Amino acid sequence: MPAPIIPSASAQTQSAKENESADDEQDWQGLPPGKGREETFYMCSPCHSLKLVIQQGLSKKRWDEVMDWMFEEQEMPELEPEDRKLIVDYLAKFYGEDRKARGGRIRRP
């Protein structure tokens, strides 16, 4: 009887990383990894599709103005200053005016 084939630890690790990567993409609805992704996801996605966020391409100043508008007109909860800065910085980095050059786009599975 032949011995069972047991995958090496490195093959198991690689497979786990591939599964994590696929799960990660699905969980974050295409938001690229980066500081502020989690806060952005949990602040934006309860009220509207992240596709609305992803397509914008705004400057940091405009993202900050959008946050003001959402707080004043859309009843968004007020954020702590450090959380607001983290989210605005993330949005400006990945969904700024030059978003395509930085990779800020919807990632298709």
Backbone as numpy.savetxt, mean C-alpha at the origin, in Angstrom:
# Nx Ny Nz CAx CAy CAz Cx Cy Cz
11.50 -50.13 -1.51 10.65 -48.95 -1.51 11.54 -47.71 -1.51
11.33 -46.79 -2.46 12.18 -45.60 -2.51 11.91 -44.68 -1.32
12.96 -43.99 -0.91 12.83 -43.03 0.20 12.00 -41.83 -0.26
11.19 -41.27 0.64 10.39 -40.10 0.26 11.30 -38.91 -0.04
10.86 -38.10 -0.95 11.62 -36.90 -1.30 11.17 -35.77 -0.38
12.13 -35.25 0.37 11.83 -34.17 1.31 12.52 -32.91 0.79
11.76 -31.83 0.57 12.38 -30.61 0.06 13.40 -30.06 1.05
14.44 -29.47 0.51 15.46 -28.87 1.36 14.89 -27.66 2.09
15.57 -27.24 3.14 15.13 -26.07 3.91 15.11 -24.83 3.02
16.10 -24.70 2.13 16.13 -23.51 1.27 14.96 -23.52 0.29
14.58 -24.69 -0.20 13.43 -24.78 -1.10 12.15 -24.45 -0.35
12.05 -24.92 0.90 10.88 -24.61 1.71 10.80 -23.11 2.00
11.95 -22.50 2.31 11.99 -21.06 2.58 11.59 -20.28 1.35
12.11 -20.66 0.19 11.77 -19.97 -1.06 10.28 -20.07 -1.34
9.72 -21.26 -1.14 8.29 -21.45 -1.37 7.47 -20.59 -0.41
7.89 -20.52 0.85 7.18 -19.69 1.83 7.25 -18.22 1.43
8.42 -17.77 0.95 8.56 -16.37 0.52 7.65 -16.07 -0.67
7.56 -17.00 -1.61 6.69 -16.81 -2.77 5.23 -16.71 -2.33
4.82 -17.57 -1.40 3.45 -17.52 -0.88 3.20 -16.24 -0.12
4.18 -15.80 0.69 4.05 -14.54 1.43 3.88 -13.39 0.47
4.68 -13.38 -0.60 4.63 -12.30 -1.58 3.26 -12.24 -2.24
2.72 -13.39 -2.62 1.39 -13.42 -3.24 0.32 -12.98 -2.26
0.41 -13.46 -1.01 -0.55 -13.05 0.01 -0.44 -11.57 0.29
0.79 -11.06 0.35 1.04 -9.66 0.63 0.38 -8.77 -0.41
0.56 -9.09 -1.67 -0.05 -8.31 -2.75 -1.56 -8.31 -2.63
-2.13 -9.45 -2.36 -3.58 -9.57 -2.27 -4.10 -8.80 -1.06
-3.43 -8.91 0.06 -3.86 -8.26 1.29 -3.84 -6.73 1.19
-2.89 -6.17 0.48 -2.72 -4.72 0.41 -3.32 -4.12 -0.85
-4.04 -4.88 -1.63 -4.74 -4.41 -2.83 -3.84 -3.59 -3.76
-2.59 -4.03 -3.90 -1.70 -3.40 -4.85 -0.84 -2.28 -4.29
-1.03 -1.89 -3.03 -0.18 -0.84 -2.47 1.24 -1.38 -2.34
2.22 -0.67 -2.88 3.59 -1.15 -2.79 4.12 -1.10 -1.36
5.04 -2.00 -1.03 5.63 -1.98 0.31 6.33 -0.66 0.56
6.25 -0.18 1.76 6.92 1.05 2.14 6.39 1.55 3.47
7.16 2.43 4.08 6.76 3.02 5.35 5.47 3.80 5.16
4.43 3.43 5.90 3.14 4.10 5.80 2.09 3.32 5.03
2.48 2.18 4.44 1.51 1.40 3.66 0.35 0.93 4.53
0.66 0.37 5.68 -0.39 -0.17 6.54 -1.35 0.94 6.99
-0.80 2.07 7.41 -1.64 3.18 7.86 -2.50 3.71 6.72
-1.91 3.81 5.54 -2.66 4.27 4.36 -3.79 3.31 4.04
-3.48 2.03 4.02 -4.49 1.02 3.72 -5.67 1.11 4.69
-5.37 1.13 5.97 -6.44 1.10 6.97 -7.18 2.43 7.10
-6.58 3.52 6.67 -7.26 4.80 6.72 -8.13 5.01 5.48
-7.68 4.56 4.33 -8.37 4.85 3.06 -9.40 3.79 2.67
-9.06 2.53 2.83 -9.90 1.46 2.27 -11.26 1.28 2.93
-11.48 1.67 4.18 -12.83 1.49 4.72 -13.89 2.36 4.03
-13.46 3.47 3.44 -14.43 4.42 2.86 -14.53 4.37 1.34
-13.45 3.97 0.68 -13.48 3.93 -0.78 -12.44 2.97 -1.31
-12.59 2.63 -2.55 -11.66 1.72 -3.22 -10.26 2.33 -3.26
-9.26 1.49 -3.09 -7.89 1.98 -3.21 -7.55 2.33 -4.65
-8.34 1.84 -5.59 -8.13 2.22 -6.99 -8.30 3.73 -7.16
-9.18 4.32 -6.37 -9.37 5.77 -6.40 -8.10 6.48 -5.95
-7.45 5.95 -4.95 -6.20 6.52 -4.44 -5.08 6.34 -5.46
-4.95 5.12 -5.95 -3.85 4.75 -6.83 -3.81 5.56 -8.13
-4.96 5.97 -8.62 -4.99 6.67 -9.91 -4.72 8.17 -9.82
-4.58 8.72 -8.63 -4.52 10.17 -8.47 -3.27 10.85 -9.02
-2.12 10.53 -8.51 -0.90 11.20 -8.97 -0.84 12.66 -8.54
-0.85 12.90 -7.23 -0.86 14.27 -6.70 0.47 14.60 -6.03
0.76 15.89 -5.97 1.94 16.34 -5.24 1.70 16.15 -3.75
2.76 16.25 -2.97 2.63 16.13 -1.52 1.68 17.20 -0.98
1.80 18.41 -1.50 0.92 19.51 -1.07 -0.55 19.18 -1.36
-0.80 18.65 -2.55 -2.18 18.31 -2.92 -2.72 17.15 -2.08
-1.88 16.14 -1.79 -2.32 15.06 -0.92 -2.70 15.61 0.45
-1.92 16.56 0.95 -2.22 17.17 2.24 -3.55 17.92 2.18
-3.81 18.60 1.08 -5.08 19.30 0.89 -6.25 18.32 0.81
-6.03 17.19 0.17 -7.07 16.15 0.09 -7.40 15.65 1.49
-6.38 15.48 2.33 -6.62 15.06 3.72 -7.47 16.10 4.45
-7.17 17.39 4.26 -7.98 18.46 4.87 -9.43 18.34 4.41
-9.61 18.20 3.10 -10.96 18.11 2.53 -11.72 16.91 3.08
-11.03 15.77 3.17 -11.70 14.57 3.67 -12.09 14.73 5.14
-11.26 15.39 5.91 -11.57 15.62 7.31 -12.73 16.62 7.44
-12.65 17.72 6.70 -13.65 18.79 6.82 -14.99 18.45 6.17
-14.95 17.80 5.02 -16.17 17.59 4.23 -16.69 16.15 4.21
-15.84 15.19 4.46 -16.23 13.79 4.31 -16.28 13.03 5.63
-16.12 13.74 6.72 -16.21 13.16 8.06 -15.15 12.09 8.34
-14.00 12.23 7.71 -12.88 11.35 8.01 -12.42 11.67 9.44
-12.10 10.65 10.23 -11.59 10.93 11.58 -10.28 11.72 11.51
-10.13 12.64 12.44 -8.89 13.41 12.48 -7.75 12.50 12.89
-6.61 12.69 12.26 -5.44 11.85 12.53 -4.47 12.57 13.44
-3.69 11.78 14.16 -2.57 12.35 14.90 -1.60 12.92 13.86
-0.93 14.03 14.17 -0.03 14.65 13.18 1.00 13.69 12.59
1.58 12.81 13.43 2.61 11.90 12.91 2.00 10.86 11.96
0.75 10.43 12.22 0.09 9.48 11.31 -0.26 10.16 9.99
-0.74 11.38 10.08 -1.08 12.12 8.87 0.16 12.30 8.00
1.28 12.70 8.62 2.52 12.90 7.86 2.97 11.59 7.21
2.88 10.51 7.95 3.28 9.20 7.43 2.45 8.84 6.19
1.14 9.04 6.25 0.25 8.72 5.13 0.50 9.65 3.95
0.59 10.95 4.21 0.83 11.91 3.12 2.18 11.62 2.45
3.20 11.33 3.25 4.52 11.00 2.68 4.44 9.75 1.82
3.74 8.73 2.29 3.59 7.49 1.52 2.87 7.76 0.20
1.76 8.48 0.28 0.98 8.78 -0.93 1.80 9.60 -1.93
2.53 10.59 -1.43 3.34 11.42 -2.32 4.47 10.61 -2.96
5.04 9.69 -2.20 6.13 8.88 -2.74 5.65 7.93 -3.83
4.57 7.20 -3.57 4.12 6.18 -4.50 3.04 6.64 -5.47
2.30 7.67 -5.10 1.21 8.16 -5.95 1.32 9.66 -6.15
2.56 10.10 -6.29 2.84 11.50 -6.57 2.72 11.78 -8.05
3.10 12.97 -8.41 2.99 13.39 -9.82 3.82 12.50 -10.74
4.88 11.92 -10.20 5.75 11.05 -11.01 5.57 9.58 -10.65
4.37 9.18 -10.24 4.12 7.83 -9.70 4.56 6.69 -10.60
4.43 6.82 -11.89 4.80 5.70 -12.78 6.30 5.46 -12.75
7.07 6.52 -12.62 8.52 6.36 -12.56 8.96 5.68 -11.27
8.17 5.81 -10.22 8.52 5.22 -8.93 7.87 3.86 -8.71
7.04 3.40 -9.61 6.41 2.09 -9.45 5.08 2.12 -8.73
4.53 3.30 -8.46 3.24 3.39 -7.79 2.13 3.15 -8.79
1.66 1.93 -8.84 0.61 1.57 -9.80 -0.13 0.36 -9.25
-1.23 0.08 -9.84 -1.97 -1.12 -9.45 -1.16 -2.33 -9.91
-0.92 -3.22 -9.01 -0.19 -4.44 -9.36 -1.20 -5.55 -9.60
-1.17 -6.09 -10.77 -2.10 -7.16 -11.13 -1.53 -8.50 -10.67
-2.39 -9.37 -10.12 -1.90 -10.70 -9.70 -1.48 -11.53 -10.89
